[in-house]
Amino acid sequence: MADKKKIRTALVSVFHKDGLDALLAKLNAEGVKFLSTGGTQKFIESLGYDCAKVEDVTTYPSILGGRVKTLHPKIFGGILGRRELESDVQEMAQYEIEPIDLVIVDLYPFEQTVASGASEADIIEKIDIGGISLIRAAAKNFNDVVIVPSKAEYQPLLDIVNAQGAETTLEQRRRFAERAFATSSHYDTAIHAYFDK
């Protein structure tokens, strides 16, 4: 298996967009294609970059008040497909699933919403489903995919791309995966603490 992997397509789905500009600018300059939903897609386009809509890939609109956007085989297949496994490559071709090499996520601010004294209904809506699923899928497939699981990791990836272009080593991808599972673990612990109160 090749240690270095090139980033060709990035799925970007973030709550906090501050600090993302510099990373997107560098990725765009490196020829990386963007894929996104809703507000993030509009943000990317406002910076002057082309951005494909997730809805155009899945052929489904964002449904149930935005609760379901990215949860689709064309997205998760693109993240979880193993590039060195011939059966995965054949299935991706069969179902016209394009590989996704980088996933940038920043989760709904659950803890901040609880701390603000928001209503239970508002708190429940800030339990991120798609984002946490994207984080876990990309981290699981760190052999092929880079996962940026929070805005705290925008700069570390930018440093890598500045130093070596739009490609990462296996060790770098594994390090991002470790931080991704730390992010998801912390998030679920906060949700559990809220329900356990």
KENUBA-986785 format. One record per atom (N, C-alpha, C): residue number from 1; residue in one letter; chain; atom name; x, y, z. Coordinates in steps of 0.05 Angstrom, whole numbers, plus 5000, padded with zeros to 4 digits. Each point is the difference from the previous one (the first is absolute). Example, Ala and Ser with C-alpha at 12.3 -4.5 7.8 and 13.67 -1.06 7.14 Angstrom:
<pts>
- 1; a; A; N; 5264; 4886; 5156
- 1; a; A; CA; 4982; 5024; 5000
- 1; a; A; C; 5018; 5024; 5000
- 2; s; A; N; 4993; 5021; 4986
- 2; s; A; CA; 5016; 5024; 5001
- 2; s; A; C; 4985; 5022; 5014
</pts>
This chain:
<pts>
- 1; m; A; N; 5017; 4976; 5000
- 1; m; A; CA; 4983; 5024; 5000
- 1; m; A; C; 5018; 5025; 5000
- 2; a; A; N; 4992; 5019; 4984
- 2; a; A; CA; 5015; 5025; 4998
- 2; a; A; C; 4997; 5016; 5025
- 3; d; A; N; 5022; 5009; 5010
- 3; d; A; CA; 5000; 5016; 5025
- 3; d; A; C; 4989; 5028; 4995
- 4; k; A; N; 5009; 5013; 4979
- 4; k; A; CA; 4990; 5027; 4995
- 4; k; A; C; 4975; 4999; 4982
- 5; k; A; N; 4981; 5016; 5008
- 5; k; A; CA; 4974; 5002; 4985
- 5; k; A; C; 4995; 5028; 4992
- 6; k; A; N; 4991; 5004; 4976
- 6; k; A; CA; 4994; 5027; 4990
- 6; k; A; C; 4971; 5007; 5007
- 7; i; A; N; 4996; 5025; 5007
- 7; i; A; CA; 4972; 5010; 5006
- 7; i; A; C; 4990; 5012; 4974
- 8; r; A; N; 4979; 4987; 4989
- 8; r; A; CA; 4988; 5010; 4975
- 8; r; A; C; 4972; 5013; 5005
- 9; t; A; N; 4985; 4987; 5018
- 9; t; A; CA; 4973; 5009; 5006
- 9; t; A; C; 4996; 5003; 5030
- 10; a; A; N; 4990; 5023; 5009
- 10; a; A; CA; 4995; 5005; 5028
- 10; a; A; C; 4970; 5005; 5006
- 11; l; A; N; 4989; 4985; 5019
- 11; l; A; CA; 4973; 5006; 5009
- 11; l; A; C; 5003; 5018; 5025
- 12; v; A; N; 4987; 5023; 4998
- 12; v; A; CA; 5002; 5020; 5022
- 12; v; A; C; 4972; 5004; 5011
- 13; s; A; N; 4997; 4995; 5026
- 13; s; A; CA; 4974; 5003; 5014
- 13; s; A; C; 5005; 5011; 5028
- 14; v; A; N; 4999; 5026; 5003
- 14; v; A; CA; 5009; 5012; 5026
- 14; v; A; C; 4980; 5019; 5012
- 15; f; A; N; 5000; 5001; 5027
- 15; f; A; CA; 4983; 5020; 5013
- 15; f; A; C; 5016; 5026; 5002
- 16; h; A; N; 5025; 4999; 5011
- 16; h; A; CA; 5017; 5024; 5002
- 16; h; A; C; 5016; 5003; 4975
- 17; k; A; N; 4996; 5022; 4986
- 17; k; A; CA; 5014; 5005; 4975
- 17; k; A; C; 5025; 5019; 5004
- 18; d; A; N; 5002; 5012; 5024
- 18; d; A; CA; 5022; 5017; 5005
- 18; d; A; C; 5026; 4984; 5000
- 19; g; A; N; 5020; 5011; 4986
- 19; g; A; CA; 5026; 4986; 4998
- 19; g; A; C; 5002; 4980; 4977
- 20; l; A; N; 4977; 4996; 4986
- 20; l; A; CA; 5000; 4981; 4978
- 20; l; A; C; 5010; 5012; 4974
- 21; d; A; N; 4999; 5026; 4997
- 21; d; A; CA; 5007; 5014; 4975
- 21; d; A; C; 5027; 4992; 4990
- 22; a; A; N; 5020; 5002; 5017
- 22; a; A; CA; 5028; 4995; 4992
- 22; a; A; C; 5004; 4971; 4990
- 23; l; A; N; 4988; 4981; 5014
- 23; l; A; CA; 5002; 4972; 4993
- 23; l; A; C; 4987; 4996; 4973
- 24; l; A; N; 4976; 5011; 4996
- 24; l; A; CA; 4986; 4996; 4974
- 24; l; A; C; 5015; 5013; 4977
- 25; a; A; N; 5012; 5023; 5006
- 25; a; A; CA; 5016; 5014; 4979
- 25; a; A; C; 5023; 4983; 4991
- 26; k; A; N; 5014; 4988; 5019
- 26; k; A; CA; 5023; 4983; 4993
- 26; k; A; C; 4992; 4974; 4986
- 27; l; A; N; 4978; 4988; 5010
- 27; l; A; CA; 4990; 4976; 4986
- 27; l; A; C; 4991; 5006; 4972
- 28; n; A; N; 4986; 5022; 4997
- 28; n; A; CA; 4992; 5008; 4973
- 28; n; A; C; 5024; 5005; 4981
- 29; a; A; N; 5020; 5013; 5010
- 29; a; A; CA; 5024; 5005; 4985
- 29; a; A; C; 5014; 4974; 4991
- 30; e; A; N; 4996; 4979; 5017
- 30; e; A; CA; 5012; 4974; 4994
- 30; e; A; C; 4982; 4983; 4982
- 31; g; A; N; 4977; 5011; 4991
- 31; g; A; CA; 4983; 4986; 4982
- 31; g; A; C; 4980; 4981; 5012
- 32; v; A; N; 4996; 5002; 5027
- 32; v; A; CA; 4981; 4983; 5014
- 32; v; A; C; 4971; 5009; 4993
- 33; k; A; N; 4983; 4981; 4994
- 33; k; A; CA; 4972; 5006; 4994
- 33; k; A; C; 4984; 4999; 5027
- 34; f; A; N; 4980; 5019; 5002
- 34; f; A; CA; 4984; 5001; 5024
- 34; f; A; C; 4972; 4989; 4996
- 35; l; A; N; 4990; 4988; 5021
- 35; l; A; CA; 4973; 4989; 5001
- 35; l; A; C; 4988; 5008; 5027
- 36; s; A; N; 4975; 5011; 5000
- 36; s; A; CA; 4990; 5009; 5025
- 36; s; A; C; 4969; 5003; 5000
- 37; t; A; N; 4989; 5009; 5023
- 37; t; A; CA; 4971; 5003; 5003
- 37; t; A; C; 4994; 5028; 5011
- 38; g; A; N; 4976; 5009; 4994
- 38; g; A; CA; 4989; 5024; 5013
- 38; g; A; C; 5018; 5023; 5004
- 39; g; A; N; 5002; 5009; 5025
- 39; g; A; CA; 5014; 5024; 5007
- 39; g; A; C; 5030; 4999; 4994
- 40; t; A; N; 5011; 4976; 5003
- 40; t; A; CA; 5029; 4997; 4995
- 40; t; A; C; 5005; 5003; 4970
- 41; q; A; N; 4983; 4988; 4984
- 41; q; A; CA; 5002; 5002; 4971
- 41; q; A; C; 4999; 5029; 4991
- 42; k; A; N; 4981; 5015; 5011
- 42; k; A; CA; 4997; 5028; 4993
- 42; k; A; C; 5025; 5016; 5009
- 43; f; A; N; 5011; 4993; 5023
- 43; f; A; CA; 5024; 5013; 5010
- 43; f; A; C; 5024; 4995; 4981
- 44; i; A; N; 5003; 4975; 4991
- 44; i; A; CA; 5022; 4994; 4982
- 44; i; A; C; 4997; 5015; 4974
- 45; e; A; N; 4976; 5001; 4990
- 45; e; A; CA; 4995; 5015; 4975
- 45; e; A; C; 5004; 5030; 5004
- 46; s; A; N; 4994; 5010; 5024
- 46; s; A; CA; 5003; 5029; 5005
- 46; s; A; C; 5030; 5008; 4999
- 47; l; A; N; 5018; 4980; 5004
- 47; l; A; CA; 5028; 5005; 4998
- 47; l; A; C; 5010; 4998; 4972
- 48; g; A; N; 4982; 4993; 4982
- 48; g; A; CA; 5007; 4999; 4971
- 48; g; A; C; 5009; 4973; 4990
- 49; y; A; N; 4994; 4979; 5015
- 49; y; A; CA; 5009; 4973; 4992
- 49; y; A; C; 4975; 4984; 4991
- 50; d; A; N; 5004; 4983; 4980
- 50; d; A; CA; 4979; 4981; 4992
- 50; d; A; C; 4995; 4981; 5022
- 51; c; A; N; 4975; 4992; 5004
- 51; c; A; CA; 4993; 4981; 5021
- 51; c; A; C; 4976; 4983; 4991
- 52; a; A; N; 5004; 4974; 4996
- 52; a; A; CA; 4978; 4983; 4992
- 52; a; A; C; 4982; 4996; 5024
- 53; k; A; N; 4974; 4997; 4995
- 53; k; A; CA; 4980; 4995; 5021
- 53; k; A; C; 4998; 4971; 5006
- 54; v; A; N; 4999; 4993; 5025
- 54; v; A; CA; 4996; 4972; 5009
- 54; v; A; C; 4974; 4990; 4987
- 55; e; A; N; 4979; 5018; 4999
- 55; e; A; CA; 4974; 4992; 4989
- 55; e; A; C; 5002; 4991; 4971
- 56; d; A; N; 5019; 5012; 4985
- 56; d; A; CA; 5003; 4992; 4972
- 56; d; A; C; 5014; 4973; 4998
- 57; v; A; N; 5016; 4993; 5020
- 57; v; A; CA; 5013; 4974; 5000
- 57; v; A; C; 4980; 4978; 5009
- 58; t; A; N; 4984; 5006; 5021
- 58; t; A; CA; 4982; 4980; 5010
- 58; t; A; C; 4973; 4999; 4985
- 59; t; A; N; 4994; 5021; 4986
- 59; t; A; CA; 4974; 5005; 4987
- 59; t; A; C; 4977; 5002; 5020
- 60; y; A; N; 5007; 5005; 5025
- 60; y; A; CA; 4980; 5005; 5021
- 60; y; A; C; 5004; 5028; 5011
- 61; p; A; N; 4978; 5015; 5006
- 61; p; A; CA; 5004; 5025; 5013
- 61; p; A; C; 5006; 4996; 5030
- 62; s; A; N; 5008; 5022; 5013
- 62; s; A; CA; 5001; 4999; 5029
- 62; s; A; C; 4972; 4997; 5010
- 63; i; A; N; 4995; 4980; 5017
- 63; i; A; CA; 4972; 4994; 5009
- 63; i; A; C; 4997; 5001; 5030
- 64; l; A; N; 4975; 4999; 5009
- 64; l; A; CA; 4993; 4999; 5028
- 64; l; A; C; 5012; 5024; 5016
- 65; g; A; N; 4997; 5023; 4988
- 65; g; A; CA; 5010; 5025; 5013
- 65; g; A; C; 5030; 5001; 5003
- 66; g; A; N; 5014; 4987; 4981
- 66; g; A; CA; 5029; 5000; 5000
- 66; g; A; C; 5012; 4977; 5016
- 67; r; A; N; 4983; 4983; 5011
- 67; r; A; CA; 5011; 4977; 5016
- 67; r; A; C; 5014; 4980; 4983
- 68; v; A; N; 4992; 4998; 4975
- 68; v; A; CA; 5013; 4980; 4982
- 68; v; A; C; 5010; 5014; 4975
- 69; k; A; N; 5027; 5001; 4998
- 69; k; A; CA; 5013; 5013; 4976
- 69; k; A; C; 5021; 4982; 4988
- 70; t; A; N; 5019; 4991; 5016
- 70; t; A; CA; 5023; 4985; 4990
- 70; t; A; C; 4997; 4970; 5003
- 71; l; A; N; 4980; 4991; 5015
- 71; l; A; CA; 4997; 4972; 5006
- 71; l; A; C; 4990; 4985; 4975
- 72; h; A; N; 5019; 4991; 4983
- 72; h; A; CA; 4992; 4988; 4975
- 72; h; A; C; 5024; 4983; 4990
- 73; p; A; N; 4994; 4977; 4987
- 73; p; A; CA; 5022; 4983; 4991
- 73; p; A; C; 5020; 5013; 4981
- 74; k; A; N; 4990; 5020; 4984
- 74; k; A; CA; 5019; 5013; 4981
- 74; k; A; C; 5020; 5017; 5015
- 75; i; A; N; 4993; 5009; 5024
- 75; i; A; CA; 5019; 5016; 5017
- 75; i; A; C; 5017; 4981; 5017
- 76; f; A; N; 4986; 4982; 5014
- 76; f; A; CA; 5015; 4982; 5019
- 76; f; A; C; 5016; 4979; 4985
- 77; g; A; N; 4990; 4992; 4976
- 77; g; A; CA; 5016; 4982; 4983
- 77; g; A; C; 5025; 5013; 4991
- 78; g; A; N; 4998; 5026; 4993
- 78; g; A; CA; 5023; 5015; 4991
- 78; g; A; C; 5021; 5004; 5021
- 79; i; A; N; 4991; 5000; 5026
- 79; i; A; CA; 5019; 5003; 5022
- 79; i; A; C; 5011; 4972; 5009
- 80; l; A; N; 4983; 4980; 5001
- 80; l; A; CA; 5008; 4974; 5011
- 80; l; A; C; 5012; 4981; 4980
- 81; g; A; N; 4997; 5006; 4974
- 81; g; A; CA; 5011; 4982; 4980
- 81; g; A; C; 5030; 4997; 5003
- 82; r; A; N; 5009; 4975; 5001
- 82; r; A; CA; 5029; 4994; 5003
- 82; r; A; C; 5013; 4999; 4972
- 83; r; A; N; 5018; 5019; 4996
- 83; r; A; CA; 5011; 5005; 4973
- 83; r; A; C; 5017; 4976; 4990
- 84; e; A; N; 5011; 4984; 5018
- 84; e; A; CA; 5017; 4978; 4992
- 84; e; A; C; 4985; 4973; 4998
- 85; l; A; N; 4974; 5000; 5008
- 85; l; A; CA; 4984; 4976; 4999
- 85; l; A; C; 4984; 4999; 4974
- 86; e; A; N; 5007; 4982; 4983
- 86; e; A; CA; 4988; 4999; 4973
- 86; e; A; C; 4969; 4998; 5001
- 87; s; A; N; 4989; 4985; 5019
- 87; s; A; CA; 4971; 4997; 5001
- 87; s; A; C; 4987; 5027; 5007
- 88; d; A; N; 5013; 5016; 5018
- 88; d; A; CA; 4989; 5026; 5007
- 88; d; A; C; 5002; 5019; 4975
- 89; v; A; N; 5023; 4999; 4986
- 89; v; A; CA; 5003; 5017; 4977
- 89; v; A; C; 4979; 4993; 4979
- 90; q; A; N; 4995; 4974; 4996
- 90; q; A; CA; 4980; 4992; 4980
- 90; q; A; C; 4972; 5009; 5008
- 91; e; A; N; 4993; 4997; 5026
- 91; e; A; CA; 4974; 5009; 5009
- 91; e; A; C; 4997; 5030; 4997
- 92; m; A; N; 5021; 5015; 5006
- 92; m; A; CA; 4998; 5029; 4998
- 92; m; A; C; 4995; 5007; 4971
- 93; a; A; N; 5013; 4986; 4982
- 93; a; A; CA; 4996; 5005; 4971
- 93; a; A; C; 4971; 4993; 4992
- 94; q; A; N; 4991; 4977; 5010
- 94; q; A; CA; 4974; 4990; 4993
- 94; q; A; C; 4978; 5019; 5009
- 95; y; A; N; 5003; 5011; 5024
- 95; y; A; CA; 4979; 5018; 5010
- 95; y; A; C; 5007; 5030; 4996
- 96; e; A; N; 5020; 5005; 4984
- 96; e; A; CA; 5009; 5027; 4993
- 96; e; A; C; 5005; 5017; 5025
- 97; i; A; N; 5016; 4989; 5017
- 97; i; A; CA; 5008; 5013; 5025
- 97; i; A; C; 5028; 5012; 4997
- 98; e; A; N; 5002; 5026; 5002
- 98; e; A; CA; 5026; 5014; 4998
- 98; e; A; C; 5014; 5000; 5027
- 99; p; A; N; 5027; 4994; 5000
- 99; p; A; CA; 5015; 5001; 5025
- 99; p; A; C; 5000; 5028; 5012
- 100; i; A; N; 4999; 5001; 5026
- 100; i; A; CA; 5004; 5024; 5016
- 100; i; A; C; 5025; 4996; 5017
- 101; d; A; N; 5019; 5018; 4996
- 101; d; A; CA; 5027; 4996; 5012
- 101; d; A; C; 5004; 5016; 5026
- 102; l; A; N; 4984; 5020; 5004
- 102; l; A; CA; 5002; 5018; 5023
- 102; l; A; C; 4973; 5007; 5010
- 103; v; A; N; 4995; 4998; 5026
- 103; v; A; CA; 4975; 5008; 5013
- 103; v; A; C; 5006; 5020; 5021
- 104; i; A; N; 4988; 5024; 4997
- 104; i; A; CA; 5004; 5022; 5020
- 104; i; A; C; 4973; 5004; 5014
- 105; v; A; N; 4999; 4995; 5026
- 105; v; A; CA; 4975; 5002; 5015
- 105; v; A; C; 5005; 5018; 5025
- 106; d; A; N; 4980; 5016; 5007
- 106; d; A; CA; 4999; 5013; 5025
- 106; d; A; C; 4972; 4997; 5011
- 107; l; A; N; 4997; 4986; 5022
- 107; l; A; CA; 4974; 4991; 5010
- 107; l; A; C; 4982; 5022; 5010
- 108; y; A; N; 4974; 4995; 5000
- 108; y; A; CA; 4981; 5018; 5014
- 108; y; A; C; 5010; 5004; 5028
- 109; p; A; N; 4998; 5025; 5011
- 109; p; A; CA; 5010; 5006; 5027
- 109; p; A; C; 4981; 4991; 5022
- 110; f; A; N; 5000; 4974; 5005
- 110; f; A; CA; 4982; 4988; 5020
- 110; f; A; C; 5005; 5012; 5028
- 111; e; A; N; 5025; 4999; 5009
- 111; e; A; CA; 5006; 5009; 5027
- 111; e; A; C; 4994; 5030; 5005
- 112; q; A; N; 5006; 5016; 4979
- 112; q; A; CA; 4994; 5029; 5002
- 112; q; A; C; 4970; 5004; 5002
- 113; t; A; N; 4985; 4984; 4985
- 113; t; A; CA; 4970; 5003; 5000
- 113; t; A; C; 4989; 4993; 5027
- 114; v; A; N; 5010; 4978; 5012
- 114; v; A; CA; 4992; 4993; 5028
- 114; v; A; C; 5007; 5022; 5019
- 115; a; A; N; 5024; 5010; 4998
- 115; a; A; CA; 5010; 5021; 5019
- 115; a; A; C; 4984; 5026; 4997
- 116; s; A; N; 4988; 5005; 4976
- 116; s; A; CA; 4986; 5025; 4996
- 116; s; A; C; 4972; 5000; 5013
- 117; g; A; N; 4992; 4977; 5011
- 117; g; A; CA; 4974; 4998; 5012
- 117; g; A; C; 4977; 4996; 4980
- 118; a; A; N; 5007; 4991; 4976
- 118; a; A; CA; 4980; 4996; 4979
- 118; a; A; C; 4979; 4979; 5009
- 119; s; A; N; 4978; 4999; 4985
- 119; s; A; CA; 4979; 4981; 5006
- 119; s; A; C; 5010; 4972; 4992
- 120; e; A; N; 4986; 4980; 5011
- 120; e; A; CA; 5008; 4972; 4994
- 120; e; A; C; 4997; 4995; 4970
- 121; a; A; N; 4979; 5011; 4987
- 121; a; A; CA; 4997; 4996; 4971
- 121; a; A; C; 5024; 5011; 4984
- 122; d; A; N; 5009; 5023; 5008
- 122; d; A; CA; 5023; 5012; 4987
- 122; d; A; C; 5026; 4984; 5005
- 123; i; A; N; 5002; 4990; 5024
- 123; i; A; CA; 5024; 4984; 5007
- 123; i; A; C; 5000; 4974; 4984
- 124; i; A; N; 4977; 4987; 4998
- 124; i; A; CA; 4999; 4975; 4985
- 124; i; A; C; 5007; 5005; 4970
- 125; e; A; N; 4991; 5022; 4989
- 125; e; A; CA; 5007; 5006; 4972
- 125; e; A; C; 5030; 5005; 4996
- 126; k; A; N; 5014; 5006; 5021
- 126; k; A; CA; 5029; 5004; 4998
- 126; k; A; C; 5016; 4975; 5005
- 127; i; A; N; 4987; 4977; 5000
- 127; i; A; CA; 5014; 4974; 5000
- 127; i; A; C; 5006; 4994; 4971
- 128; d; A; N; 5025; 5002; 4993
- 128; d; A; CA; 5009; 4996; 4972
- 128; d; A; C; 4999; 4970; 4993
- 129; i; A; N; 4988; 4994; 4977
- 129; i; A; CA; 4998; 4972; 4991
- 129; i; A; C; 5018; 4996; 4976
- 130; g; A; N; 4995; 5016; 4979
- 130; g; A; CA; 5016; 4997; 4976
- 130; g; A; C; 5029; 5005; 5004
- 131; g; A; N; 5006; 5022; 5015
- 131; g; A; CA; 5028; 5007; 5005
- 131; g; A; C; 5015; 4979; 5015
- 132; i; A; N; 4988; 4989; 5021
- 132; i; A; CA; 5014; 4980; 5016
- 132; i; A; C; 5004; 4974; 4984
- 133; s; A; N; 4981; 4995; 4982
- 133; s; A; CA; 5002; 4976; 4983
- 133; s; A; C; 5022; 5004; 4979
- 134; l; A; N; 5002; 5024; 4989
- 134; l; A; CA; 5022; 5006; 4981
- 134; l; A; C; 5027; 4997; 5014
- 135; i; A; N; 5002; 5010; 5025
- 135; i; A; CA; 5025; 4998; 5015
- 135; i; A; C; 5008; 4971; 5003
- 136; r; A; N; 4981; 4984; 5009
- 136; r; A; CA; 5007; 4972; 5006
- 136; r; A; C; 5007; 4985; 4974
- 137; a; A; N; 4985; 5005; 4979
- 137; a; A; CA; 5005; 4986; 4975
- 137; a; A; C; 5028; 5007; 4989
- 138; a; A; N; 5006; 5026; 4999
- 138; a; A; CA; 5026; 5009; 4990
- 138; a; A; C; 5023; 4990; 5017
- 139; a; A; N; 4996; 5001; 5026
- 139; a; A; CA; 5021; 4991; 5019
- 139; a; A; C; 5005; 4970; 4997
- 140; k; A; N; 4978; 4985; 4996
- 140; k; A; CA; 5003; 4971; 4996
- 140; k; A; C; 5016; 4994; 4976
- 141; n; A; N; 4996; 5016; 4979
- 141; n; A; CA; 5015; 4995; 4974
- 141; n; A; C; 5024; 5019; 4998
- 142; f; A; N; 5015; 5003; 5022
- 142; f; A; CA; 5023; 5019; 5000
- 142; f; A; C; 5022; 4990; 4980
- 143; n; A; N; 4998; 4975; 4993
- 143; n; A; CA; 5020; 4990; 4980
- 143; n; A; C; 4998; 5017; 4974
- 144; d; A; N; 4976; 5009; 4994
- 144; d; A; CA; 4996; 5014; 4974
- 144; d; A; C; 4990; 5029; 5004
- 145; v; A; N; 4989; 5006; 5023
- 145; v; A; CA; 4985; 5026; 5004
- 145; v; A; C; 5012; 5016; 5023
- 146; v; A; N; 5001; 5026; 4996
- 146; v; A; CA; 5008; 5019; 5021
- 146; v; A; C; 4975; 5010; 5014
- 147; i; A; N; 4999; 5000; 5026
- 147; i; A; CA; 4977; 5011; 5015
- 147; i; A; C; 5009; 5023; 5017
- 148; v; A; N; 4987; 5023; 4995
- 148; v; A; CA; 5003; 5024; 5016
- 148; v; A; C; 4975; 5002; 5017
- 149; p; A; N; 5000; 4992; 5026
- 149; p; A; CA; 4976; 4997; 5015
- 149; p; A; C; 4990; 5025; 5016
- 150; s; A; N; 5015; 5022; 4998
- 150; s; A; CA; 4991; 5024; 5014
- 150; s; A; C; 5016; 5024; 4990
- 151; k; A; N; 4991; 5024; 5006
- 151; k; A; CA; 5015; 5023; 4991
- 151; k; A; C; 5028; 5002; 5012
- 152; a; A; N; 5005; 4986; 5022
- 152; a; A; CA; 5026; 4999; 5012
- 152; a; A; C; 5021; 4987; 4981
- 153; e; A; N; 4990; 4984; 4981
- 153; e; A; CA; 5018; 4985; 4982
- 153; e; A; C; 5002; 5013; 4972
- 154; y; A; N; 4988; 5024; 4996
- 154; y; A; CA; 5003; 5013; 4974
- 154; y; A; C; 5029; 5008; 4995
- 155; q; A; N; 5012; 5011; 5021
- 155; q; A; CA; 5028; 5010; 4997
- 155; q; A; C; 5020; 4977; 4997
- 156; p; A; N; 4998; 4978; 5016
- 156; p; A; CA; 5018; 4978; 4995
- 156; p; A; C; 5000; 4989; 4971
- 157; l; A; N; 4976; 4998; 4988
- 157; l; A; CA; 4999; 4991; 4973
- 157; l; A; C; 5012; 5021; 4981
- 158; l; A; N; 4994; 5025; 5005
- 158; l; A; CA; 5012; 5022; 4984
- 158; l; A; C; 5030; 4999; 5001
- 159; d; A; N; 5012; 4995; 5023
- 159; d; A; CA; 5029; 4998; 5003
- 159; d; A; C; 5011; 4977; 4982
- 160; i; A; N; 4986; 4978; 5000
- 160; i; A; CA; 5008; 4977; 4984
- 160; i; A; C; 4999; 5007; 4970
- 161; v; A; N; 4978; 5012; 4991
- 161; v; A; CA; 4996; 5006; 4972
- 161; v; A; C; 5020; 5021; 4991
- 162; n; A; N; 5006; 5019; 5018
- 162; n; A; CA; 5020; 5021; 4993
- 162; n; A; C; 5028; 4987; 4997
- 163; a; A; N; 5005; 4979; 5016
- 163; a; A; CA; 5027; 4988; 5000
- 163; a; A; C; 5003; 4980; 4977
- 164; q; A; N; 4979; 4985; 4994
- 164; q; A; CA; 5004; 4977; 4981
- 164; q; A; C; 4978; 4998; 4979
- 165; g; A; N; 4985; 5021; 4996
- 165; g; A; CA; 4979; 4999; 4980
- 165; g; A; C; 4976; 4984; 5010
- 166; a; A; N; 4981; 4994; 4981
- 166; a; A; CA; 4975; 4987; 5008
- 166; a; A; C; 5004; 4970; 5001
- 167; e; A; N; 5018; 4991; 5017
- 167; e; A; CA; 5003; 4972; 5005
- 167; e; A; C; 5009; 4996; 5029
- 168; t; A; N; 4993; 4976; 5011
- 168; t; A; CA; 5006; 4994; 5028
- 168; t; A; C; 5013; 4973; 5002
- 169; t; A; N; 5015; 4996; 5021
- 169; t; A; CA; 5011; 4974; 5006
- 169; t; A; C; 4981; 4984; 5017
- 170; l; A; N; 5004; 4973; 5000
- 170; l; A; CA; 4983; 4983; 5017
- 170; l; A; C; 5002; 5008; 5029
- 171; e; A; N; 5023; 5007; 5009
- 171; e; A; CA; 5004; 5008; 5028
- 171; e; A; C; 4983; 5026; 5006
- 172; q; A; N; 5001; 5019; 4982
- 172; q; A; CA; 4984; 5024; 5004
- 172; q; A; C; 4970; 4994; 5000
- 173; r; A; N; 4991; 4983; 4982
- 173; r; A; CA; 4971; 4993; 4999
- 173; r; A; C; 4992; 4985; 5026
- 174; r; A; N; 5018; 4983; 5010
- 174; r; A; CA; 4994; 4986; 5025
- 174; r; A; C; 4998; 5019; 5023
- 175; r; A; N; 5017; 5020; 5001
- 175; r; A; CA; 5000; 5020; 5021
- 175; r; A; C; 4973; 5016; 5000
- 176; f; A; N; 4991; 5007; 4976
- 176; f; A; CA; 4974; 5014; 4998
- 176; f; A; C; 4978; 4981; 5009
- 177; a; A; N; 5002; 4975; 4993
- 177; a; A; CA; 4979; 4980; 5008
- 177; a; A; C; 4999; 4998; 5031
- 178; e; A; N; 5023; 5000; 5013
- 178; e; A; CA; 5001; 4999; 5029
- 178; e; A; C; 4986; 5024; 5012
- 179; r; A; N; 5005; 5023; 4989
- 179; r; A; CA; 4987; 5025; 5010
- 179; r; A; C; 4970; 4999; 4994
- 180; a; A; N; 4993; 4988; 4978
- 180; a; A; CA; 4972; 4998; 4992
- 180; a; A; C; 4984; 4983; 5020
- 181; f; A; N; 5012; 4977; 5008
- 181; f; A; CA; 4986; 4983; 5020
- 181; f; A; C; 4999; 5014; 5027
- 182; a; A; N; 5021; 5016; 5007
- 182; a; A; CA; 4999; 5015; 5025
- 182; a; A; C; 4977; 5021; 4999
- 183; t; A; N; 4996; 5012; 4976
- 183; t; A; CA; 4979; 5020; 4997
- 183; t; A; C; 4972; 4986; 5003
- 184; s; A; N; 4996; 4977; 4987
- 184; s; A; CA; 4974; 4987; 5001
- 184; s; A; C; 4995; 4989; 5028
- 185; s; A; N; 5021; 4990; 5013
- 185; s; A; CA; 4997; 4990; 5028
- 185; s; A; C; 4992; 5023; 5019
- 186; h; A; N; 5013; 5023; 4998
- 186; h; A; CA; 4994; 5023; 5016
- 186; h; A; C; 4971; 5009; 4996
- 187; y; A; N; 4992; 5000; 4974
- 187; y; A; CA; 4973; 5009; 4993
- 187; y; A; C; 4979; 4982; 5011
- 188; d; A; N; 5004; 4974; 4997
- 188; d; A; CA; 4980; 4981; 5010
- 188; d; A; C; 4999; 5000; 5031
- 189; t; A; N; 5023; 5004; 5012
- 189; t; A; CA; 5001; 5002; 5030
- 189; t; A; C; 4984; 5024; 5009
- 190; a; A; N; 5001; 5022; 4986
- 190; a; A; CA; 4985; 5024; 5007
- 190; a; A; C; 4970; 4995; 4997
- 191; i; A; N; 4992; 4986; 4979
- 191; i; A; CA; 4972; 4993; 4995
- 191; i; A; C; 4990; 4981; 5022
- 192; h; A; N; 5017; 4981; 5007
- 192; h; A; CA; 4992; 4981; 5021
- 192; h; A; C; 4997; 5014; 5026
- 193; a; A; N; 5018; 5019; 5007
- 193; a; A; CA; 4998; 5015; 5025
- 193; a; A; C; 4974; 5016; 5001
- 194; y; A; N; 4992; 5011; 4977
- 194; y; A; CA; 4975; 5016; 4999
- 194; y; A; C; 4976; 4981; 5007
- 195; f; A; N; 4999; 4977; 4987
- 195; f; A; CA; 4977; 4982; 5005
- 195; f; A; C; 5001; 4987; 5028
- 196; d; A; N; 5024; 4998; 5011
- 196; d; A; CA; 5004; 4987; 5026
- 196; d; A; C; 4996; 5019; 5023
- 197; k; A; N; 4995; 5026; 4995
- 197; k; A; CA; 4998; 5019; 5021
- 197; k; A; C; 4975; 4996; 5018
</pts>
